[in-house]
Amino acid sequence: MANDGGSWRVDVKAVLGLPVPEARGAETSEWMWGDCGKGKIGIHALARFNPARWSEIKPLPDTIALLRVQDGKDQGRPIVLKVPAGVLSAEQHFATVPEAVAHLERIVAEGLDRVERVTIELVVETARKITKKSTQPFRVYGDKLASIDQRLTLPKPAEGGAMTVKVWRMDNPQRVLIGEASVVEAADQDIEIPVMLDGTPSGAVQLCVTSIGTAPAGLSTIADMGDAMMGFRNQLGVLEPDGKNFLARQPLLSRTQSNSFVGECTVVIDSARGLSSKARKPYLVLHLDGHEFMAESFANPLTFKFGIASLQSDLRIYCYDDRAVDRDAALGRIIIPMVDVIWSVGAAPSFSQVCAAVCRQSNISKTYDAHFMPMSNSGDGRKVAGFKDTFTPALKKKARSGLQRADAFGCVRLSIEVHLGEPAKSQLQCYVASIVSEVRQEKTEPQASSTQGGKKDPKREPSALEVFKKLDLGRIDRAVSRIETYFESPSRGIVCWLQAARWHGFAAGIAWCCFCLFGFFPGRFWAWPLYLWTLLLVNGLLVAQQREKCWSSHENMAFPVWNEDVEPESLEEAVAGLAKDVRHIGRVTTALTSTVERLSNAFTFADGVASICCFACAGIAALLLSLLWLFWDLLDPSGVWSWPLLGFSCCLAISWGRGAAPTQGNTDFEKQEEDPLAPLDAFNRVMNCVPDQADLAHRFISTQVQCLQLGHSLSEESPFNANSEGPNKACQRNRR
C-alpha cells in the first residue's frame, strides 16, 4: 500500500552499550609542551599551529610510556594533550606531566581507548521502492555513550510498515551488522530503542522521528548538507581555556556565593516533544534568579536544582536550534511564575491553601504541560542584567500587538518542586524575606546609578533623535489601553454579586437588617476598622471566586493573547486612534488638574464673589445636613431602625438598578454615564466661575503686568522697565 506522500525526519542522537571487541582499534594521541613559544622571540599563541611542536601520533600506552621517561625537570612543565590525535581534536591542558599521565591511564582503565568506527543505516520500504540512508561513520569508545547528532530525511513507510534501524561496524573492506531495531510511528520526541542481534540485546539507539510534509526533489539532500555543515561548525565551537571562541555557545550563568536564597527549586523535565518542528537540533536553557542550566537530550528525565532568591521570580525556559546560523537565537519561551507553584494563579482561596500559606511546609510540587510561546521583541535577555521577560496581552484593534498563534510549538512536561529553606519556612516568611531583599536592592541601586551618572558630561544636551528613541510610544499606548479597560470592565466583588440576581439584593438587605438589629452597627467607634476589614475580606473572596470562574472558562479568554483574536484596523483608524489617545491623555490631565485647582481656590477668595457664593452654598448645605441629622436623631437616636432601612435600600438599588431597561429618551444620559470623566467635566462646568491656576495666571498678567498704573508713564515706571518699582509700590504711592 502506498504511503500518504509524507516524509520522516530522523535525528540520530546517540548510541550506547554496543559490543565492541576488546583488542580492536586502540585510540591515538599526541602532545606538546604547554609553555613552548614563551621565550624572547617566541609567540606562544601561535605555537599550537606549528606541527613541529607536536609529538608523533601514537596509541595511548606508547604515549604514557614516553611521558614517564621524560627528564625530572620536565616533569613539572605544563603539557597539552589531544585524544584522539588530529587537527580538529579538542586540546586538554594539564599543569604537570604526572597529571596528564594519570588522565591517560584513567582512559585506558575505563576502556575508552578501545575505539571503533560505526555507522547507522535507516531502511524504509514503500510501495514503489526501498530507500536506504546511512549516517557518517562515527567513533564508539568501548560500550560508552557516543553522541552522533546527525539528521536524515526518508519517505514515510507504507501503511502497516516500519523503518528499520541497522547498526554496522566498519570492518574494511566489509561491514559487520551488530544490531538492528524497528520504528513503527513518528513519536516527535527523543526515544531510546533497544538494538537486538539474533534475539540478544546489543545496545540502544537514541533518536527523534518527526513526520513532515513532502519536500521537493533534492531539497532534503540540500537540507542534510546544510545540517552537516552546521554540525561541523559546532565541532569547531568547543570552548577554549580562555572562553573566547566565537563559534561556541553563549556561556551559562552560574550561581554566585553572595546571593541569598529563600529556598531551593528542583525542576524535572520528564519529556519534550514537537521541538523538531522548529529546531533541527533543539536544546533548552533554563534560567532562574541568575542561574542557568542546559538540556540537550530528552530521552530520559533531566533534573536541575536552582536557588530561589524571591518567590516573585519566574522560571524561564528558552528553546534554541544548535544547527541554526545563530545558535544563540531563542525560538520560543516558557515562563512559569514561582508563585503559581505555591498558590495557583487565579484560584479562589480554600482553607487548606490558607493553612499552607501560614504553616511551615517542607516541599511544594506541581506538574505542567507547557508549550513554547513566541518570543518578544526583547529576546531572551541573557546578556542584560536584571532582565525580566513577561507576557503582555494584545491591544484592542492593534494589529500585531499580541502573539502569533502559529509560532507556538512543542510541548514540555516538567515537574517543579519548591523547598522553602532548612529548617522549613512558611510562605509568609519567604514573602517577607523577599520584600526585605527588594527594599535593600532599591537602596543600593540609586547609589550605583548616581555613581554612574556622575561620569556623564553635564554640559551635553541630548539630541532630538536620542529623546525620540527614549520615547516609548508603545508603552504609552498600553497604559492608555489599561485605563480604558479598567473603566470598561464590569464591576466585581459585592457589587457584581448583588447585580447577578435580584434576590441577592433582598438577601443582603435582610442580612444587613439583622446585623443592625442585633446591635452590631453602628456600634462603638473602635469597632469600625474591624467592620471595614471584614468588608474587604468578603469582597476579596467574592472577587477571587468570580476571577476563577472567568479564567476557567474556555469560551472567552480573560485577556486577549493572539493576533488572530484582534480585529485589525486600517491606517486611517490607527492614525485616528493615536490622535484619540493623545486627546484622551490631555483631557484626563486637564480635567484632573482643573478639578483640584478649583477645589483649592473655591474657598481662598481667588475670585471674591465666587468664594462668597461657594461659602453661601456650603453653609446652606451644612445647615440642611445638620437639620436632617437632627431630625434623624430625634426620630431614631440609637439608629436601630434608620441604619437597617438605609442599608436595605442601598442593596435593593444596586441589585435592581442593573435591570432597568434603557429607553430612547435617556440614551444620551447613559452614554454620558459611561464616560468616566463626565463627573469631572460637569463639576468644572458648574464651578467655571472659580478660577483655576491657568485663569489666575491670565488674570495676573492682564491686570498686574499689562495695565499701567495711574500717575506713571510708560517710560518711567512701566512694568516693562527694569528700573521700575513694581505695581505694588506704585499703588501704595498713588494712595498716598
C-alpha positions as semicolon CSV with decimal commas, in nm:
position;residue;x (nm);y (nm);z (nm)
1;M;0,000;0,000;0,000
2;A;0,129;0,346;-0,081
3;N;0,202;0,596;0,187
4;D;0,036;0,936;0,217
5;G;0,321;1,118;0,043
6;G;0,480;1,248;0,363
7;S;0,831;1,204;0,495
8;W;1,007;1,123;0,817
9;R;1,281;1,340;0,956
10;V;1,511;1,130;1,173
11;D;1,752;1,296;1,416
12;V;2,002;1,033;1,529
13;K;2,119;1,145;1,872
14;A;2,349;0,878;2,019
15;V;2,423;0,508;2,065
16;L;2,534;0,329;2,380
17;G;2,621;-0,018;2,500
18;L;2,737;-0,154;2,164
19;P;2,952;-0,472;2,169
20;V;3,297;-0,351;2,063
21;P;3,584;-0,606;2,067
22;E;3,846;-0,556;2,335
23;A;4,153;-0,564;2,109
24;R;4,032;-0,356;1,817
25;G;4,133;-0,006;1,714
26;A;4,321;0,146;2,009
27;E;4,280;0,523;2,043
28;T;4,564;0,752;1,937
29;S;4,707;1,065;2,097
30;E;4,961;1,343;2,053
31;W;5,103;1,606;2,286
32;M;5,312;1,922;2,311
33;W;5,466;2,128;2,589
34;G;5,230;2,392;2,725
35;D;5,499;2,656;2,779
36;C;5,664;2,645;2,437
37;G;5,696;2,971;2,248
38;K;5,720;3,184;2,564
39;G;6,080;3,288;2,505
40;K;6,205;3,626;2,394
41;I;6,149;3,560;2,025
42;G;5,864;3,307;2,053
43;I;5,491;3,363;2,018
44;H;5,303;3,128;2,247
45;A;4,963;3,188;2,083
46;L;5,093;3,051;1,751
47;A;5,277;2,752;1,894
48;R;4,976;2,522;1,867
49;F;4,964;2,577;1,490
50;N;5,325;2,463;1,441
51;P;5,329;2,089;1,351
52;A;5,691;2,061;1,467
53;R;5,580;2,137;1,824
54;W;5,359;1,827;1,839
55;S;5,479;1,474;1,906
56;E;5,424;1,172;1,681
57;I;5,077;1,018;1,676
58;K;5,088;0,705;1,893
59;P;4,850;0,477;2,085
60;L;4,777;0,571;2,443
61;P;5,008;0,309;2,607
62;D;5,303;0,431;2,399
63;T;5,229;0,794;2,490
64;I;5,212;0,704;2,860
65;A;5,550;0,525;2,841
66;L;5,708;0,819;2,654
67;L;5,589;1,075;2,910
68;R;5,714;0,870;3,203
69;V;6,075;0,868;3,075
70;Q;6,097;1,247;3,047
71;D;6,365;1,423;3,249
72;G;6,298;1,517;3,606
73;K;6,295;1,890;3,533
74;D;6,042;1,837;3,254
75;Q;5,801;1,650;3,481
76;G;5,684;1,982;3,624
77;R;5,624;2,152;3,288
78;P;5,268;2,212;3,158
79;I;5,151;1,985;2,880
80;V;4,878;1,986;2,612
81;L;4,710;1,660;2,503
82;K;4,488;1,566;2,209
83;V;4,286;1,246;2,245
84;P;4,221;1,138;1,976
85;A;4,502;1,287;1,770
86;G;4,409;1,520;1,490
87;V;4,385;1,882;1,384
88;L;4,018;1,916;1,486
89;S;4,052;1,738;1,820
90;A;3,998;1,938;2,136
91;E;4,303;2,037;2,340
92;Q;4,329;1,929;2,703
93;H;4,564;2,132;2,926
94;F;4,744;1,989;3,232
95;A;4,974;2,167;3,477
96;T;5,231;1,882;3,503
97;V;5,327;1,563;3,322
98;P;5,206;1,332;3,605
99;E;4,857;1,483;3,575
100;A;4,849;1,409;3,202
101;V;4,972;1,053;3,261
102;A;4,702;0,996;3,522
103;H;4,439;1,118;3,277
104;L;4,560;0,881;3,005
105;E;4,573;0,589;3,248
106;R;4,214;0,659;3,352
107;I;4,106;0,647;2,986
108;V;4,278;0,312;2,942
109;A;4,134;0,172;3,265
110;E;3,778;0,270;3,167
111;G;3,817;0,114;2,823
112;L;3,778;0,444;2,638
113;D;4,089;0,369;2,435
114;R;3,908;0,090;2,253
115;V;3,760;0,273;1,958
116;E;3,552;0,151;1,665
117;R;3,407;0,319;1,358
118;V;3,032;0,263;1,343
119;T;2,754;0,380;1,113
120;I;2,375;0,367;1,141
121;E;2,165;0,277;0,838
122;L;1,795;0,356;0,806
123;V;1,584;0,144;0,570
124;V;1,230;0,238;0,462
125;E;1,018;0,030;0,226
126;T;0,734;0,196;0,038
127;A;0,505;0,069;-0,236
128;R;0,745;0,197;-0,503
129;K;1,096;0,139;-0,375
130;I;1,325;0,072;-0,083
131;T;1,514;0,377;0,048
132;K;1,837;0,342;0,243
133;K;2,034;0,622;0,406
134;S;2,333;0,599;0,639
135;T;2,494;0,838;0,883
136;Q;2,852;0,945;0,856
137;P;3,086;0,700;1,036
138;F;3,144;0,795;1,397
139;R;3,367;0,672;1,677
140;V;3,250;0,447;1,959
141;Y;3,465;0,412;2,271
142;G;3,406;0,070;2,422
143;D;3,045;0,039;2,540
144;K;3,022;0,408;2,640
145;L;2,769;0,662;2,516
146;A;2,863;0,804;2,175
147;S;2,697;1,129;2,059
148;I;2,614;1,149;1,689
149;D;2,375;1,441;1,619
150;Q;2,308;1,366;1,253
151;R;1,985;1,414;1,058
152;L;1,841;1,210;0,771
153;T;1,518;1,252;0,573
154;L;1,339;0,946;0,434
155;P;0,999;0,870;0,280
156;K;0,727;0,768;0,519
157;P;0,689;0,388;0,537
158;A;0,395;0,219;0,372
159;E;0,084;0,173;0,583
160;G;0,146;-0,109;0,824
161;G;0,522;-0,095;0,761
162;A;0,811;0,026;0,975
163;M;1,153;0,185;0,946
164;T;1,445;-0,048;1,015
165;V;1,743;0,087;1,208
166;K;2,065;-0,109;1,148
167;V;2,394;-0,054;1,332
168;W;2,708;-0,153;1,134
169;R;3,071;-0,183;1,243
170;M;3,307;-0,057;0,971
171;D;3,546;-0,351;0,909
172;N;3,747;-0,278;0,595
173;P;3,670;-0,386;0,334
174;Q;3,328;-0,501;0,462
175;R;3,072;-0,410;0,725
176;V;2,955;-0,623;1,017
177;L;2,598;-0,597;1,146
178;I;2,599;-0,563;1,524
179;G;2,231;-0,487;1,586
180;E;1,900;-0,366;1,443
181;A;1,561;-0,234;1,556
182;S;1,230;-0,112;1,410
183;V;1,038;0,217;1,438
184;V;0,665;0,198;1,367
185;E;0,549;0,559;1,415
186;A;0,686;0,911;1,442
187;A;0,682;0,994;1,813
188;D;0,812;1,350;1,759
189;Q;1,025;1,324;2,073
190;D;1,353;1,171;2,182
191;I;1,319;0,796;2,229
192;E;1,562;0,521;2,318
193;I;1,504;0,193;2,131
194;P;1,691;-0,129;2,214
195;V;1,909;-0,283;1,943
196;M;1,890;-0,662;1,904
197;L;2,120;-0,914;1,731
198;D;1,997;-1,273;1,696
199;G;1,746;-1,211;1,976
200;T;2,010;-1,081;2,215
201;P;2,026;-0,712;2,329
202;S;2,332;-0,540;2,186
203;G;2,289;-0,177;2,292
204;A;2,047;0,106;2,223
205;V;1,999;0,398;1,985
206;Q;1,863;0,742;2,080
207;L;1,677;0,921;1,801
208;C;1,384;1,151;1,729
209;V;1,144;1,076;1,439
210;T;0,926;1,363;1,316
211;S;0,656;1,341;1,049
212;I;0,684;1,621;0,790
213;G;0,529;1,704;0,456
214;T;0,665;1,609;0,118
215;A;0,980;1,802;0,025
216;P;1,067;1,891;-0,338
217;A;1,318;1,674;-0,514
218;G;1,670;1,747;-0,399
219;L;1,564;1,978;-0,118
220;S;1,609;1,714;0,151
221;T;1,962;1,647;0,028
222;I;2,048;2,019;0,042
223;A;1,899;2,038;0,392
224;D;2,106;1,740;0,502
225;M;2,422;1,902;0,359
226;G;2,347;2,228;0,540
227;D;2,281;2,039;0,859
228;A;2,615;1,861;0,823
229;M;2,792;2,197;0,775
230;M;2,632;2,334;1,092
231;G;2,739;2,019;1,275
232;F;3,098;2,072;1,161
233;R;3,072;2,435;1,278
234;N;2,962;2,315;1,621
235;Q;3,255;2,075;1,643
236;L;3,487;2,371;1,596
237;G;3,294;2,569;1,857
238;V;3,445;2,395;2,158
239;L;3,525;2,645;2,431
240;E;3,893;2,718;2,467
241;P;4,050;2,772;2,810
242;D;4,005;3,148;2,778
243;G;3,640;3,107;2,672
244;K;3,675;3,338;2,370
245;N;3,582;3,101;2,087
246;F;3,321;3,290;1,886
247;L;3,183;2,964;1,744
248;A;3,087;2,837;2,089
249;R;2,752;2,880;2,256
250;Q;2,696;3,166;2,492
251;P;2,829;3,057;2,834
252;L;2,578;2,978;3,105
253;L;2,533;3,186;3,418
254;S;2,633;3,019;3,742
255;R;2,518;3,072;4,098
256;T;2,724;3,320;4,300
257;Q;2,800;3,268;4,666
258;S;2,699;3,625;4,750
259;N;2,336;3,566;4,653
260;S;2,092;3,496;4,937
261;F;1,813;3,246;4,872
262;V;1,484;3,183;5,048
263;G;1,455;2,828;4,918
264;E;1,550;2,576;4,653
265;C;1,371;2,475;4,335
266;T;1,405;2,134;4,169
267;V;1,296;2,117;3,804
268;V;1,248;1,779;3,635
269;I;1,193;1,768;3,258
270;D;1,005;1,441;3,206
271;S;0,961;1,466;2,828
272;A;0,980;1,708;2,536
273;R;0,800;1,658;2,206
274;G;0,729;1,862;1,897
275;L;1,054;2,060;1,918
276;S;1,181;1,931;1,585
277;S;0,911;2,126;1,404
278;K;1,107;2,446;1,478
279;A;1,461;2,330;1,556
280;R;1,675;2,076;1,371
281;K;1,880;2,008;1,684
282;P;1,693;2,164;1,976
283;Y;1,844;2,240;2,312
284;L;1,695;2,421;2,611
285;V;1,835;2,674;2,857
286;L;1,666;2,700;3,197
287;H;1,704;3,029;3,388
288;L;1,604;3,120;3,744
289;D;1,745;3,408;3,950
290;G;2,075;3,439;3,763
291;H;2,144;3,063;3,741
292;E;2,125;2,866;3,415
293;F;2,133;2,503;3,305
294;M;2,130;2,344;2,960
295;A;1,930;2,043;2,842
296;E;2,009;1,871;2,512
297;S;1,884;1,511;2,523
298;F;1,528;1,432;2,636
299;A;1,521;1,053;2,609
300;N;1,539;1,028;2,990
301;P;1,414;1,264;3,263
302;L;1,650;1,551;3,345
303;T;1,681;1,709;3,691
304;F;1,811;2,059;3,773
305;K;1,838;2,246;4,104
306;F;1,816;2,623;4,143
307;G;1,833;2,864;4,432
308;I;1,525;3,087;4,476
309;A;1,607;3,447;4,564
310;S;1,244;3,562;4,557
311;L;0,909;3,387;4,532
312;Q;0,811;3,652;4,274
313;S;1,073;3,517;4,033
314;D;0,992;3,330;3,712
315;L;1,141;3,008;3,577
316;R;1,229;3,082;3,214
317;I;1,295;2,806;2,959
318;Y;1,418;2,904;2,613
319;C;1,445;2,675;2,312
320;Y;1,734;2,712;2,065
321;D;1,848;2,539;1,748
322;D;2,208;2,421;1,766
323;R;2,215;2,381;1,386
324;A;2,089;2,731;1,310
325;V;2,314;3,005;1,178
326;D;2,270;3,192;1,506
327;R;2,270;2,911;1,759
328;D;2,202;3,158;2,046
329;A;1,880;3,299;1,894
330;A;1,584;3,181;2,102
331;L;1,291;3,029;1,911
332;G;1,037;3,008;2,192
333;R;0,992;3,057;2,565
334;I;0,817;2,901;2,860
335;I;0,770;3,121;3,168
336;I;0,645;2,965;3,492
337;P;0,588;3,201;3,788
338;M;0,711;3,057;4,115
339;V;0,400;3,192;4,289
340;D;0,189;2,956;4,077
341;V;0,368;2,657;4,227
342;I;0,280;2,777;4,575
343;W;-0,069;2,910;4,502
344;S;-0,235;2,850;4,164
345;V;-0,275;3,184;3,990
346;G;-0,640;3,283;3,958
347;A;-0,762;3,021;4,207
348;A;-1,001;3,117;4,484
349;P;-0,867;3,062;4,836
350;S;-0,953;2,748;5,027
351;F;-0,898;2,655;5,389
352;S;-0,613;2,418;5,302
353;Q;-0,439;2,683;5,094
354;V;-0,464;2,941;5,371
355;C;-0,323;2,693;5,623
356;A;-0,041;2,605;5,381
357;A;0,049;2,974;5,344
358;V;0,068;3,029;5,720
359;C;0,212;2,698;5,839
360;R;0,555;2,564;5,760
361;Q;0,588;2,327;5,467
362;S;0,882;2,117;5,358
363;N;0,807;2,069;4,987
364;I;0,553;2,201;4,737
365;S;0,533;2,047;4,390
366;K;0,333;2,094;4,071
367;T;0,340;1,942;3,720
368;Y;0,298;2,139;3,397
369;D;0,242;2,053;3,032
370;A;0,356;2,374;2,863
371;H;0,420;2,461;2,501
372;F;0,670;2,720;2,383
373;M;0,521;3,063;2,325
374;P;0,651;3,309;2,064
375;M;0,941;3,534;2,159
376;S;0,904;3,903;2,233
377;N;1,100;4,180;2,066
378;S;1,330;4,196;2,369
379;G;1,466;3,845;2,305
380;D;1,589;3,619;2,583
381;G;1,780;3,900;2,761
382;R;2,063;3,669;2,869
383;K;2,316;3,950;2,815
384;V;2,109;4,212;3,001
385;A;2,149;4,235;3,378
386;G;1,821;4,225;3,568
387;F;1,618;4,134;3,257
388;K;1,259;4,028;3,325
389;D;1,069;3,851;3,050
390;T;0,690;3,881;3,068
391;F;0,385;3,810;2,854
392;T;0,177;4,111;2,751
393;P;-0,184;4,092;2,628
394;A;-0,289;4,209;2,286
395;L;-0,437;4,556;2,240
396;K;-0,781;4,610;2,101
397;K;-0,776;4,686;1,727
398;K;-0,395;4,696;1,729
399;A;-0,255;4,461;1,467
400;R;0,049;4,253;1,569
401;S;0,022;4,369;1,931
402;G;-0,024;4,013;2,059
403;L;0,140;3,677;1,992
404;Q;0,127;3,477;1,672
405;R;-0,057;3,151;1,731
406;A;0,132;2,972;1,452
407;D;0,467;3,045;1,624
408;A;0,375;2,840;1,931
409;F;0,520;2,489;1,914
410;G;0,623;2,181;2,107
411;C;0,521;2,057;2,448
412;V;0,735;2,004;2,756
413;R;0,622;1,813;3,062
414;L;0,805;1,935;3,369
415;S;0,767;1,894;3,742
416;I;0,865;2,178;3,976
417;E;0,927;2,119;4,345
418;V;0,994;2,409;4,583
419;H;1,173;2,355;4,913
420;L;1,141;2,658;5,143
421;G;1,471;2,654;5,327
422;E;1,618;2,443;5,601
423;P;1,460;2,441;5,855
424;A;1,134;2,467;5,667
425;K;0,974;2,812;5,646
426;S;0,621;2,924;5,580
427;Q;0,522;3,103;5,262
428;L;0,457;3,422;5,461
429;Q;0,812;3,416;5,599
430;C;0,953;3,376;5,248
431;Y;0,740;3,664;5,120
432;V;0,865;3,890;5,399
433;A;1,225;3,788;5,322
434;S;1,167;3,868;4,954
435;I;1,025;4,212;5,039
436;V;1,322;4,292;5,262
437;S;1,559;4,184;4,985
438;E;1,381;4,406;4,732
439;V;1,396;4,705;4,968
440;R;1,769;4,657;5,021
441;Q;1,823;4,628;4,648
442;E;1,630;4,951;4,584
443;K;1,855;5,131;4,835
444;T;2,173;5,017;4,661
445;E;2,053;5,082;4,304
446;P;2,015;5,463;4,341
447;Q;2,368;5,484;4,481
448;A;2,506;5,289;4,185
449;S;2,307;5,496;3,938
450;S;2,426;5,819;4,098
451;T;2,785;5,698;4,077
452;Q;2,747;5,616;3,710
453;G;2,557;5,936;3,644
454;G;2,847;6,142;3,776
455;K;3,062;6,030;3,485
456;K;2,830;6,189;3,231
457;D;2,904;6,527;3,080
458;P;2,666;6,775;3,246
459;K;2,708;7,025;2,960
460;R;2,600;6,783;2,688
461;E;2,240;6,825;2,576
462;P;2,059;6,519;2,439
463;S;1,975;6,533;2,072
464;A;1,622;6,519;1,937
465;L;1,688;6,171;1,798
466;E;1,800;6,045;2,140
467;V;1,489;6,188;2,303
468;F;1,268;6,031;2,036
469;K;1,435;5,693;2,082
470;K;1,373;5,705;2,457
471;L;1,007;5,792;2,399
472;D;0,828;5,458;2,425
473;L;0,504;5,517;2,234
474;G;0,403;5,154;2,271
475;R;0,423;5,181;2,647
476;I;0,206;5,494;2,643
477;D;-0,045;5,319;2,418
478;R;-0,061;5,021;2,652
479;A;-0,105;5,247;2,955
480;V;-0,398;5,425;2,790
481;S;-0,547;5,091;2,692
482;R;-0,516;4,968;3,051
483;I;-0,702;5,275;3,178
484;E;-0,981;5,226;2,925
485;T;-1,005;4,853;3,003
486;Y;-1,021;4,921;3,375
487;F;-1,313;5,164;3,344
488;E;-1,491;4,948;3,084
489;S;-1,460;4,625;3,283
490;P;-1,770;4,517;3,476
491;S;-1,795;4,551;3,849
492;R;-1,653;4,278;4,069
493;G;-1,698;4,161;4,423
494;I;-2,004;4,255;4,627
495;V;-2,150;4,482;4,358
496;C;-2,126;4,208;4,095
497;W;-2,286;3,956;4,332
498;L;-2,575;4,193;4,405
499;Q;-2,631;4,255;4,034
500;A;-2,620;3,885;3,945
501;A;-2,977;3,823;4,068
502;R;-3,244;4,039;4,225
503;W;-3,297;3,804;4,516
504;H;-2,933;3,871;4,614
505;G;-3,038;4,227;4,697
506;F;-3,319;4,104;4,922
507;A;-3,089;3,853;5,091
508;A;-2,814;4,110;5,150
509;G;-3,067;4,365;5,277
510;I;-3,223;4,118;5,522
511;A;-2,879;4,015;5,647
512;W;-2,785;4,381;5,697
513;C;-3,106;4,448;5,889
514;C;-3,039;4,154;6,119
515;F;-2,681;4,274;6,169
516;C;-2,802;4,618;6,275
517;L;-3,099;4,500;6,485
518;F;-2,873;4,275;6,689
519;G;-2,676;4,586;6,787
520;F;-2,358;4,529;6,589
521;F;-2,399;4,850;6,386
522;P;-2,339;5,138;6,426
523;G;-2,190;5,006;6,749
524;R;-1,883;5,155;6,907
525;F;-1,644;5,368;6,709
526;W;-1,348;5,140;6,784
527;A;-1,523;4,851;6,602
528;W;-1,547;5,031;6,267
529;P;-1,194;4,934;6,149
530;L;-1,284;4,569;6,213
531;Y;-1,605;4,610;6,011
532;L;-1,407;4,765;5,725
533;W;-1,155;4,479;5,734
534;T;-1,439;4,224;5,723
535;L;-1,598;4,406;5,431
536;L;-1,270;4,398;5,238
537;L;-1,228;4,026;5,317
538;V;-1,577;3,938;5,191
539;N;-1,529;4,148;4,878
540;G;-1,189;3,985;4,813
541;L;-1,331;3,633;4,845
542;L;-1,611;3,716;4,601
543;V;-1,368;3,869;4,351
544;A;-1,143;3,561;4,374
545;Q;-1,435;3,327;4,303
546;Q;-1,551;3,540;4,011
547;R;-1,196;3,554;3,869
548;E;-1,156;3,177;3,898
549;K;-1,483;3,123;3,713
550;C;-1,382;3,371;3,442
551;W;-1,033;3,226;3,393
552;S;-1,156;2,866;3,384
553;S;-1,397;2,946;3,101
554;H;-1,252;2,838;2,766
555;E;-1,508;3,029;2,560
556;N;-1,389;3,381;2,635
557;M;-1,033;3,450;2,746
558;A;-0,982;3,694;3,032
559;F;-0,713;3,875;2,830
560;P;-0,664;3,886;2,452
561;V;-0,348;3,693;2,364
562;W;-0,329;3,601;1,995
563;N;-0,313;3,831;1,697
564;E;-0,589;3,628;1,534
565;D;-0,826;3,736;1,813
566;V;-0,765;4,105;1,745
567;E;-0,970;4,278;1,479
568;P;-0,713;4,466;1,267
569;E;-0,763;4,833;1,195
570;S;-0,688;5,033;0,885
571;L;-0,425;5,304;0,859
572;E;-0,686;5,574;0,894
573;E;-0,825;5,407;1,206
574;A;-0,474;5,370;1,351
575;V;-0,400;5,741;1,297
576;A;-0,739;5,832;1,441
577;G;-0,677;5,604;1,738
578;L;-0,339;5,764;1,805
579;A;-0,495;6,109;1,791
580;K;-0,773;5,988;2,021
581;D;-0,517;5,858;2,271
582;V;-0,332;6,190;2,270
583;R;-0,657;6,380;2,319
584;H;-0,760;6,139;2,592
585;I;-0,434;6,191;2,782
586;G;-0,471;6,567;2,751
587;R;-0,834;6,553;2,861
588;V;-0,757;6,339;3,165
589;T;-0,473;6,559;3,284
590;T;-0,667;6,880;3,218
591;A;-0,983;6,760;3,395
592;L;-0,800;6,631;3,700
593;T;-0,576;6,937;3,729
594;S;-0,865;7,183;3,688
595;T;-1,076;6,999;3,945
596;V;-0,801;7,000;4,209
597;E;-0,713;7,365;4,146
598;R;-1,075;7,484;4,157
599;L;-1,135;7,296;4,482
600;S;-0,836;7,466;4,639
601;N;-0,929;7,813;4,504
602;A;-1,301;7,793;4,579
603;F;-1,261;7,883;4,947
604;T;-0,947;8,104;4,929
605;F;-1,107;8,412;4,765
606;A;-0,911;8,377;4,440
607;D;-1,235;8,520;4,299
608;G;-1,408;8,712;4,575
609;V;-1,768;8,684;4,453
610;A;-1,725;8,317;4,356
611;S;-1,582;8,236;4,701
612;I;-1,874;8,416;4,871
613;C;-2,113;8,210;4,658
614;C;-1,927;7,887;4,747
615;F;-1,932;7,970;5,118
616;A;-2,303;8,053;5,099
617;C;-2,389;7,728;4,917
618;A;-2,170;7,528;5,153
619;G;-2,336;7,695;5,453
620;I;-2,685;7,614;5,321
621;A;-2,581;7,253;5,255
622;A;-2,429;7,226;5,603
623;L;-2,746;7,369;5,759
624;L;-2,972;7,130;5,572
625;L;-2,749;6,835;5,657
626;S;-2,744;6,936;6,023
627;L;-3,125;6,967;6,027
628;L;-3,155;6,627;5,859
629;W;-2,926;6,466;6,114
630;L;-3,113;6,644;6,395
631;F;-3,445;6,509;6,265
632;W;-3,283;6,167;6,228
633;D;-3,153;6,186;6,586
634;L;-3,496;6,284;6,721
635;L;-3,677;6,001;6,543
636;D;-3,417;5,727;6,597
637;P;-3,148;5,834;6,846
638;S;-2,973;5,496;6,852
639;G;-3,005;5,429;6,476
640;V;-3,167;5,090;6,535
641;W;-3,422;5,139;6,254
642;S;-3,269;5,402;6,029
643;W;-2,943;5,220;5,954
644;P;-3,116;4,891;5,859
645;L;-3,359;5,074;5,630
646;L;-3,076;5,271;5,467
647;G;-2,868;4,958;5,406
648;F;-3,167;4,762;5,277
649;S;-3,250;5,043;5,032
650;C;-2,891;5,054;4,904
651;C;-2,885;4,677;4,846
652;L;-3,211;4,690;4,650
653;A;-3,094;4,991;4,449
654;I;-2,772;4,815;4,345
655;S;-2,947;4,485;4,270
656;W;-3,241;4,631;4,074
657;G;-3,062;4,924;3,913
658;R;-2,879;4,698;3,665
659;G;-3,201;4,554;3,528
660;A;-3,354;4,886;3,427
661;A;-3,432;4,879;3,055
662;P;-3,291;5,171;2,857
663;T;-3,526;5,399;2,671
664;Q;-3,475;5,624;2,376
665;G;-3,506;5,930;2,590
666;N;-3,220;5,853;2,824
667;T;-2,975;5,721;2,563
668;D;-2,761;6,035;2,573
669;F;-2,761;6,033;2,951
670;E;-2,642;5,668;2,955
671;K;-2,364;5,749;2,711
672;Q;-2,258;6,030;2,939
673;E;-2,263;5,794;3,237
674;E;-2,031;5,556;3,054
675;D;-1,770;5,832;3,027
676;P;-1,551;5,813;3,342
677;L;-1,453;6,180;3,309
678;A;-1,811;6,304;3,277
679;P;-1,845;6,386;3,652
680;L;-1,525;6,590;3,645
681;D;-1,637;6,776;3,332
682;A;-1,972;6,851;3,493
683;F;-1,801;6,977;3,809
684;N;-1,572;7,205;3,608
685;R;-1,869;7,345;3,414
686;V;-2,061;7,420;3,733
687;M;-1,754;7,567;3,903
688;N;-1,648;7,764;3,598
689;C;-1,680;8,086;3,796
690;V;-1,397;7,967;4,024
691;P;-1,063;8,026;3,854
692;D;-0,803;7,753;3,825
693;Q;-0,430;7,827;3,808
694;A;-0,445;7,896;3,434
695;D;-0,720;8,154;3,490
696;L;-0,525;8,307;3,780
697;A;-0,215;8,337;3,559
698;H;-0,428;8,506;3,293
699;R;-0,573;8,750;3,542
700;F;-0,230;8,829;3,690
701;I;-0,077;8,911;3,351
702;S;-0,379;9,109;3,233
703;T;-0,407;9,321;3,549
704;Q;-0,058;9,339;3,704
705;V;0,167;9,329;3,400
706;Q;-0,037;9,453;3,107
707;C;-0,214;9,750;3,266
708;L;-0,029;10,071;3,351
709;Q;-0,061;10,216;3,700
710;L;-0,227;10,557;3,733
711;G;0,006;10,855;3,761
712;H;0,305;10,697;3,589
713;S;0,414;10,700;3,232
714;L;0,546;10,403;3,034
715;S;0,897;10,543;3,014
716;E;0,942;10,596;3,386
717;E;0,778;10,322;3,588
718;S;0,626;10,078;3,344
719;P;0,614;9,711;3,440
720;F;0,832;9,654;3,134
721;N;1,102;9,883;3,272
722;A;1,371;9,703;3,468
723;N;1,420;10,001;3,700
724;S;1,054;10,039;3,786
725;E;0,939;10,000;4,143
726;G;0,677;9,743;4,061
727;P;0,298;9,761;4,068
728;N;0,257;9,718;4,441
729;K;0,482;10,008;4,539
730;A;0,327;10,224;4,268
731;C;-0,022;10,159;4,402
732;Q;0,088;10,246;4,757
733;R;0,240;10,571;4,637
734;N;-0,077;10,662;4,445
735;R;-0,286;10,608;4,757
736;R;-0,062;10,842;4,950
